[in-house]
Amino acid sequence: MPTPDHNALPPLPGLFVTGTDTGVGKTWVAAAIAHCLSQAGRRVGVLKPVATGAARQGNDLRSDDAELLIEAIGSVVAHDRVAPLVFEEPLAPPVAARLHGTPLGHAEVLRALGEALAWWAERAEVMVVEGVGGLLCPLAEGKTVADLAIALDYPLVIVARSGLGTLNHMLLTVEAARLRGLRIAGIILNAVGPAADLLVEETNREELARRLDRIALLASLVQVPDPWALSIVLQSVDWYGWARPPRVGVQQSPG
């Protein structure tokens, strides 16, 4: 198969949803954003370039995260168009790949990414892309999710828990993003797990506003039963306005 010319890809605007950690609700947030855009009449593409913790169905691996993203846009889309690289083990992608004796190289990730974006370019006007784990989670041999974010060059939506500990996690994530020249659309504080102390949540919002100069708090979320309830909460945000095209094309990598 010929290698796609990534630099020739149409400059679709998009958002890259990442988290300060695993389990902070970024899949629900990504699905809710995609659903909001779709309900607003946009043609939305969804993508989780690398997924782990997939369920085996016969000879196939199916990612629940990818299935939720597909459901969010209300389209019939083949699973591999949304999650081109899938692993069964709930581990960092290169760790899962090594268990099968096939190291996951960054070039393979970029090839899958480029092919997916080329397919979506004819069908979508805006992309919602979800990462795996946090921004510095290992993604391929010698690379992290941040390298995927750099290749995509979409503004980040950073999702964090609203409770205790989020100040450190959010500030570290923002610092890592800024050091790499990544744009940040804004942050979302999400109530996940046991109910957080209301004083902690309120002071977290205030402290982040002080310390994260010129970064918008897009939403502070309460617990909801499903991502569709979440999309109702998030529909007041101008998601298409926050989306931006990449400043550069997706670049190939030798490794």
Contacts in CASP RR format, 6 or more apart in sequence:
PFRMAT RR
TARGET T0000
AUTHOR 0000-0000-0000
METHOD contacts of the structure
MODEL  1
MPTPDHNALPPLPGLFVTGTDTGVGKTWVAAAIAHCLSQAGRRVGVLKPV
ATGAARQGNDLRSDDAELLIEAIGSVVAHDRVAPLVFEEPLAPPVAARLH
GTPLGHAEVLRALGEALAWWAERAEVMVVEGVGGLLCPLAEGKTVADLAI
ALDYPLVIVARSGLGTLNHMLLTVEAARLRGLRIAGIILNAVGPAADLLV
EETNREELARRLDRIALLASLVQVPDPWALSIVLQSVDWYGWARPPRVGV
QQSPG
3 111 0 8 1.000
3 252 0 8 1.000
4 111 0 8 1.000
4 114 0 8 1.000
4 115 0 8 1.000
4 118 0 8 1.000
6 110 0 8 1.000
6 114 0 8 1.000
6 117 0 8 1.000
6 249 0 8 1.000
6 250 0 8 1.000
6 251 0 8 1.000
6 252 0 8 1.000
7 249 0 8 1.000
7 250 0 8 1.000
7 251 0 8 1.000
9 114 0 8 1.000
9 117 0 8 1.000
9 118 0 8 1.000
9 121 0 8 1.000
9 249 0 8 1.000
9 250 0 8 1.000
10 121 0 8 1.000
11 245 0 8 1.000
11 246 0 8 1.000
11 249 0 8 1.000
12 117 0 8 1.000
12 120 0 8 1.000
12 121 0 8 1.000
12 124 0 8 1.000
12 125 0 8 1.000
12 126 0 8 1.000
12 127 0 8 1.000
12 245 0 8 1.000
13 125 0 8 1.000
13 126 0 8 1.000
13 127 0 8 1.000
13 154 0 8 1.000
13 240 0 8 1.000
13 243 0 8 1.000
13 244 0 8 1.000
13 245 0 8 1.000
14 126 0 8 1.000
14 127 0 8 1.000
14 128 0 8 1.000
14 129 0 8 1.000
14 154 0 8 1.000
14 155 0 8 1.000
14 243 0 8 1.000
14 244 0 8 1.000
14 245 0 8 1.000
15 33 0 8 1.000
15 126 0 8 1.000
15 127 0 8 1.000
15 128 0 8 1.000
15 129 0 8 1.000
15 154 0 8 1.000
15 155 0 8 1.000
15 156 0 8 1.000
15 157 0 8 1.000
15 185 0 8 1.000
15 239 0 8 1.000
15 242 0 8 1.000
15 243 0 8 1.000
16 129 0 8 1.000
16 130 0 8 1.000
16 131 0 8 1.000
16 149 0 8 1.000
16 152 0 8 1.000
16 154 0 8 1.000
16 155 0 8 1.000
16 156 0 8 1.000
16 157 0 8 1.000
17 26 0 8 1.000
17 29 0 8 1.000
17 30 0 8 1.000
17 33 0 8 1.000
17 128 0 8 1.000
17 129 0 8 1.000
17 130 0 8 1.000
17 131 0 8 1.000
17 156 0 8 1.000
17 157 0 8 1.000
17 159 0 8 1.000
18 26 0 8 1.000
18 130 0 8 1.000
18 131 0 8 1.000
18 133 0 8 1.000
18 134 0 8 1.000
18 135 0 8 1.000
18 145 0 8 1.000
18 149 0 8 1.000
18 156 0 8 1.000
18 157 0 8 1.000
18 158 0 8 1.000
18 159 0 8 1.000
18 173 0 8 1.000
19 26 0 8 1.000
19 131 0 8 1.000
19 133 0 8 1.000
19 134 0 8 1.000
19 135 0 8 1.000
19 158 0 8 1.000
19 159 0 8 1.000
19 160 0 8 1.000
19 173 0 8 1.000
20 134 0 8 1.000
20 135 0 8 1.000
20 158 0 8 1.000
20 159 0 8 1.000
20 160 0 8 1.000
20 161 0 8 1.000
20 166 0 8 1.000
20 169 0 8 1.000
20 170 0 8 1.000
20 172 0 8 1.000
20 173 0 8 1.000
21 133 0 8 1.000
21 134 0 8 1.000
21 160 0 8 1.000
21 161 0 8 1.000
21 169 0 8 1.000
22 133 0 8 1.000
22 134 0 8 1.000
22 137 0 8 1.000
23 133 0 8 1.000
23 192 0 8 1.000
24 159 0 8 1.000
24 160 0 8 1.000
24 161 0 8 1.000
24 190 0 8 1.000
24 192 0 8 1.000
25 159 0 8 1.000
25 190 0 8 1.000
25 192 0 8 1.000
26 130 0 8 1.000
26 131 0 8 1.000
26 133 0 8 1.000
26 159 0 8 1.000
27 65 0 8 1.000
27 68 0 8 1.000
27 69 0 8 1.000
27 130 0 8 1.000
27 227 0 8 1.000
28 68 0 8 1.000
28 190 0 8 1.000
28 226 0 8 1.000
28 227 0 8 1.000
28 230 0 8 1.000
29 157 0 8 1.000
29 159 0 8 1.000
29 188 0 8 1.000
29 190 0 8 1.000
29 227 0 8 1.000
29 230 0 8 1.000
29 234 0 8 1.000
30 46 0 8 1.000
30 48 0 8 1.000
30 69 0 8 1.000
30 72 0 8 1.000
30 128 0 8 1.000
30 129 0 8 1.000
30 130 0 8 1.000
30 157 0 8 1.000
31 46 0 8 1.000
31 68 0 8 1.000
31 69 0 8 1.000
31 71 0 8 1.000
31 72 0 8 1.000
31 227 0 8 1.000
31 230 0 8 1.000
31 231 0 8 1.000
32 72 0 8 1.000
32 227 0 8 1.000
32 228 0 8 1.000
32 230 0 8 1.000
32 231 0 8 1.000
32 233 0 8 1.000
32 234 0 8 1.000
33 128 0 8 1.000
33 157 0 8 1.000
33 231 0 8 1.000
33 234 0 8 1.000
33 239 0 8 1.000
34 44 0 8 1.000
34 45 0 8 1.000
34 46 0 8 1.000
34 69 0 8 1.000
34 72 0 8 1.000
34 73 0 8 1.000
34 128 0 8 1.000
35 72 0 8 1.000
35 73 0 8 1.000
35 227 0 8 1.000
35 228 0 8 1.000
35 231 0 8 1.000
36 231 0 8 1.000
36 234 0 8 1.000
36 235 0 8 1.000
36 237 0 8 1.000
36 239 0 8 1.000
37 44 0 8 1.000
37 126 0 8 1.000
37 128 0 8 1.000
37 239 0 8 1.000
37 240 0 8 1.000
38 44 0 8 1.000
38 72 0 8 1.000
38 73 0 8 1.000
38 74 0 8 1.000
39 231 0 8 1.000
39 235 0 8 1.000
40 235 0 8 1.000
40 239 0 8 1.000
40 240 0 8 1.000
42 125 0 8 1.000
42 126 0 8 1.000
42 240 0 8 1.000
43 123 0 8 1.000
43 124 0 8 1.000
43 125 0 8 1.000
43 126 0 8 1.000
44 72 0 8 1.000
44 73 0 8 1.000
44 124 0 8 1.000
44 125 0 8 1.000
44 126 0 8 1.000
44 127 0 8 1.000
44 128 0 8 1.000
45 73 0 8 1.000
45 120 0 8 1.000
45 123 0 8 1.000
45 124 0 8 1.000
45 126 0 8 1.000
45 127 0 8 1.000
45 128 0 8 1.000
46 69 0 8 1.000
46 70 0 8 1.000
46 72 0 8 1.000
46 73 0 8 1.000
46 77 0 8 1.000
46 82 0 8 1.000
46 127 0 8 1.000
46 128 0 8 1.000
46 129 0 8 1.000
46 130 0 8 1.000
47 69 0 8 1.000
47 82 0 8 1.000
47 83 0 8 1.000
47 113 0 8 1.000
47 116 0 8 1.000
47 117 0 8 1.000
47 120 0 8 1.000
47 127 0 8 1.000
47 128 0 8 1.000
47 129 0 8 1.000
47 130 0 8 1.000
48 63 0 8 1.000
48 65 0 8 1.000
48 66 0 8 1.000
48 69 0 8 1.000
48 82 0 8 1.000
48 83 0 8 1.000
48 129 0 8 1.000
48 130 0 8 1.000
48 131 0 8 1.000
48 132 0 8 1.000
49 83 0 8 1.000
49 84 0 8 1.000
49 85 0 8 1.000
49 109 0 8 1.000
49 112 0 8 1.000
49 113 0 8 1.000
49 116 0 8 1.000
49 129 0 8 1.000
49 131 0 8 1.000
49 148 0 8 1.000
50 83 0 8 1.000
50 85 0 8 1.000
50 86 0 8 1.000
50 87 0 8 1.000
50 93 0 8 1.000
50 104 0 8 1.000
50 109 0 8 1.000
50 112 0 8 1.000
50 131 0 8 1.000
50 132 0 8 1.000
50 139 0 8 1.000
50 140 0 8 1.000
50 148 0 8 1.000
51 63 0 8 1.000
51 65 0 8 1.000
51 66 0 8 1.000
51 83 0 8 1.000
51 85 0 8 1.000
51 86 0 8 1.000
51 87 0 8 1.000
51 132 0 8 1.000
52 86 0 8 1.000
52 87 0 8 1.000
52 88 0 8 1.000
52 89 0 8 1.000
52 90 0 8 1.000
52 91 0 8 1.000
52 92 0 8 1.000
52 93 0 8 1.000
52 96 0 8 1.000
52 132 0 8 1.000
53 63 0 8 1.000
53 87 0 8 1.000
53 88 0 8 1.000
53 89 0 8 1.000
53 90 0 8 1.000
53 91 0 8 1.000
53 96 0 8 1.000
54 61 0 8 1.000
54 62 0 8 1.000
54 63 0 8 1.000
54 64 0 8 1.000
54 83 0 8 1.000
54 86 0 8 1.000
54 87 0 8 1.000
54 88 0 8 1.000
55 61 0 8 1.000
55 62 0 8 1.000
55 63 0 8 1.000
55 64 0 8 1.000
55 88 0 8 1.000
56 62 0 8 1.000
56 88 0 8 1.000
60 79 0 8 1.000
61 86 0 8 1.000
61 87 0 8 1.000
61 88 0 8 1.000
62 79 0 8 1.000
62 86 0 8 1.000
63 79 0 8 1.000
63 83 0 8 1.000
63 86 0 8 1.000
65 83 0 8 1.000
65 130 0 8 1.000
66 79 0 8 1.000
66 82 0 8 1.000
66 83 0 8 1.000
66 86 0 8 1.000
67 79 0 8 1.000
68 227 0 8 1.000
69 82 0 8 1.000
69 128 0 8 1.000
69 130 0 8 1.000
70 77 0 8 1.000
70 79 0 8 1.000
70 82 0 8 1.000
72 227 0 8 1.000
72 231 0 8 1.000
80 86 0 8 1.000
81 116 0 8 1.000
81 119 0 8 1.000
81 120 0 8 1.000
82 116 0 8 1.000
84 112 0 8 1.000
84 113 0 8 1.000
84 115 0 8 1.000
84 116 0 8 1.000
85 93 0 8 1.000
85 104 0 8 1.000
85 108 0 8 1.000
85 109 0 8 1.000
85 112 0 8 1.000
87 93 0 8 1.000
87 96 0 8 1.000
87 97 0 8 1.000
87 100 0 8 1.000
88 96 0 8 1.000
89 95 0 8 1.000
89 96 0 8 1.000
89 99 0 8 1.000
91 99 0 8 1.000
92 132 0 8 1.000
92 133 0 8 1.000
92 137 0 8 1.000
92 138 0 8 1.000
92 139 0 8 1.000
93 104 0 8 1.000
93 132 0 8 1.000
93 138 0 8 1.000
93 139 0 8 1.000
93 140 0 8 1.000
94 103 0 8 1.000
94 104 0 8 1.000
94 105 0 8 1.000
94 138 0 8 1.000
94 139 0 8 1.000
94 140 0 8 1.000
94 141 0 8 1.000
94 142 0 8 1.000
95 138 0 8 1.000
97 103 0 8 1.000
97 104 0 8 1.000
98 104 0 8 1.000
103 141 0 8 1.000
104 139 0 8 1.000
104 140 0 8 1.000
104 141 0 8 1.000
105 140 0 8 1.000
105 141 0 8 1.000
105 143 0 8 1.000
105 255 0 8 1.000
106 139 0 8 1.000
106 140 0 8 1.000
106 141 0 8 1.000
106 142 0 8 1.000
106 143 0 8 1.000
106 147 0 8 1.000
106 253 0 8 1.000
106 255 0 8 1.000
107 252 0 8 1.000
107 253 0 8 1.000
107 254 0 8 1.000
107 255 0 8 1.000
108 140 0 8 1.000
109 139 0 8 1.000
109 140 0 8 1.000
109 143 0 8 1.000
109 148 0 8 1.000
110 151 0 8 1.000
110 250 0 8 1.000
110 251 0 8 1.000
110 252 0 8 1.000
110 253 0 8 1.000
111 252 0 8 1.000
113 148 0 8 1.000
113 151 0 8 1.000
113 152 0 8 1.000
113 250 0 8 1.000
114 250 0 8 1.000
117 127 0 8 1.000
117 250 0 8 1.000
120 127 0 8 1.000
126 240 0 8 1.000
126 243 0 8 1.000
127 154 0 8 1.000
127 243 0 8 1.000
129 152 0 8 1.000
129 154 0 8 1.000
131 145 0 8 1.000
131 148 0 8 1.000
132 139 0 8 1.000
132 145 0 8 1.000
133 145 0 8 1.000
134 145 0 8 1.000
134 173 0 8 1.000
135 144 0 8 1.000
135 145 0 8 1.000
135 146 0 8 1.000
135 149 0 8 1.000
135 156 0 8 1.000
135 158 0 8 1.000
135 173 0 8 1.000
135 176 0 8 1.000
135 177 0 8 1.000
136 144 0 8 1.000
136 145 0 8 1.000
136 146 0 8 1.000
136 176 0 8 1.000
137 144 0 8 1.000
137 145 0 8 1.000
138 144 0 8 1.000
139 145 0 8 1.000
139 147 0 8 1.000
139 148 0 8 1.000
140 147 0 8 1.000
141 255 0 8 1.000
146 176 0 8 1.000
146 177 0 8 1.000
146 180 0 8 1.000
146 182 0 8 1.000
149 156 0 8 1.000
149 177 0 8 1.000
149 180 0 8 1.000
149 182 0 8 1.000
150 180 0 8 1.000
150 181 0 8 1.000
150 182 0 8 1.000
151 250 0 8 1.000
151 251 0 8 1.000
152 246 0 8 1.000
152 250 0 8 1.000
153 182 0 8 1.000
153 183 0 8 1.000
153 246 0 8 1.000
153 247 0 8 1.000
153 248 0 8 1.000
153 249 0 8 1.000
154 183 0 8 1.000
154 243 0 8 1.000
154 244 0 8 1.000
154 246 0 8 1.000
155 183 0 8 1.000
155 184 0 8 1.000
155 185 0 8 1.000
155 186 0 8 1.000
155 242 0 8 1.000
155 243 0 8 1.000
155 244 0 8 1.000
156 177 0 8 1.000
156 182 0 8 1.000
156 183 0 8 1.000
156 184 0 8 1.000
156 185 0 8 1.000
156 186 0 8 1.000
157 185 0 8 1.000
157 186 0 8 1.000
157 187 0 8 1.000
157 188 0 8 1.000
157 218 0 8 1.000
157 242 0 8 1.000
158 170 0 8 1.000
158 173 0 8 1.000
158 174 0 8 1.000
158 177 0 8 1.000
158 184 0 8 1.000
158 186 0 8 1.000
158 187 0 8 1.000
158 188 0 8 1.000
159 187 0 8 1.000
159 188 0 8 1.000
159 190 0 8 1.000
160 166 0 8 1.000
160 169 0 8 1.000
160 170 0 8 1.000
160 173 0 8 1.000
160 187 0 8 1.000
160 188 0 8 1.000
160 189 0 8 1.000
160 190 0 8 1.000
161 169 0 8 1.000
161 189 0 8 1.000
161 190 0 8 1.000
161 191 0 8 1.000
161 192 0 8 1.000
161 193 0 8 1.000
161 196 0 8 1.000
162 189 0 8 1.000
162 190 0 8 1.000
162 191 0 8 1.000
162 192 0 8 1.000
162 196 0 8 1.000
162 200 0 8 1.000
162 201 0 8 1.000
162 204 0 8 1.000
162 220 0 8 1.000
162 221 0 8 1.000
163 189 0 8 1.000
163 191 0 8 1.000
163 196 0 8 1.000
163 197 0 8 1.000
163 200 0 8 1.000
163 201 0 8 1.000
163 204 0 8 1.000
164 196 0 8 1.000
164 197 0 8 1.000
164 200 0 8 1.000
166 189 0 8 1.000
166 204 0 8 1.000
167 204 0 8 1.000
167 207 0 8 1.000
167 208 0 8 1.000
167 211 0 8 1.000
170 187 0 8 1.000
170 208 0 8 1.000
170 212 0 8 1.000
171 211 0 8 1.000
171 212 0 8 1.000
174 184 0 8 1.000
174 187 0 8 1.000
174 212 0 8 1.000
174 215 0 8 1.000
177 184 0 8 1.000
178 184 0 8 1.000
183 244 0 8 1.000
184 215 0 8 1.000
185 216 0 8 1.000
185 218 0 8 1.000
185 242 0 8 1.000
185 243 0 8 1.000
185 244 0 8 1.000
186 215 0 8 1.000
186 216 0 8 1.000
186 217 0 8 1.000
186 218 0 8 1.000
186 242 0 8 1.000
187 208 0 8 1.000
187 212 0 8 1.000
187 215 0 8 1.000
187 216 0 8 1.000
187 217 0 8 1.000
187 218 0 8 1.000
188 217 0 8 1.000
188 218 0 8 1.000
188 219 0 8 1.000
188 220 0 8 1.000
188 221 0 8 1.000
189 201 0 8 1.000
189 204 0 8 1.000
189 205 0 8 1.000
189 208 0 8 1.000
189 217 0 8 1.000
189 219 0 8 1.000
189 220 0 8 1.000
189 221 0 8 1.000
190 221 0 8 1.000
191 201 0 8 1.000
191 221 0 8 1.000
191 222 0 8 1.000
191 223 0 8 1.000
192 223 0 8 1.000
193 223 0 8 1.000
195 223 0 8 1.000
201 220 0 8 1.000
205 217 0 8 1.000
205 220 0 8 1.000
208 217 0 8 1.000
209 217 0 8 1.000
218 234 0 8 1.000
218 237 0 8 1.000
218 242 0 8 1.000
219 233 0 8 1.000
219 234 0 8 1.000
219 237 0 8 1.000
221 230 0 8 1.000
221 233 0 8 1.000
222 233 0 8 1.000
224 230 0 8 1.000
224 233 0 8 1.000
END
